[in-house]
Amino acid sequence: MTAEENRRYSPPRPPAMPKAPEPPRASGSGGEGIPQRPTRGAGCAWLLGGVILVLAGVPMLVLPGPGLAAIFGGFWMIGRGLGIVPRRR
């Protein structure tokens, strides 16, 4: 079979899919070095989780458990919830 005959008997190609539009970027996310604050719901969740972790870490200072690590992790979570600690990229 020649190339022309092969082309004639080949199945048709499906139409190309259009590209999806790029979602809009939030201000401060374009790499300008400005840390973006978390949304209100996410910030509250980080803040609440950090407070719980700090409160759980205090008794762990005298009881068996990683008390200092829990307290430092809780303070980090509180800072993330308040937008003080920037997110990694």
Residue pairs with C-beta under 8 A, 6 or more apart in sequence:
1 9
26 36
27 34
27 36
28 34
28 35
28 36
29 36
35 83
35 86
35 87
36 83
36 87
37 43
37 83
38 46
38 80
38 81
38 83
38 87
42 81
43 81
43 82
43 83
44 81
45 81
46 77
46 78
46 80
46 81
47 77
47 78
47 81
47 82
48 81
49 74
49 77
49 81
50 73
50 74
50 75
50 76
50 77
50 78
50 79
50 80
50 81
51 74
51 78
52 74
53 70
53 71
53 73
53 74
53 77
54 70
54 71
54 74
54 75
54 78
55 74
56 70
56 74
57 66
57 67
57 68
57 69
57 70
57 71
57 73
57 74
58 67
58 71
59 67
60 66
60 67
60 70
61 67
61 68
61 71
76 85
79 85
80 87
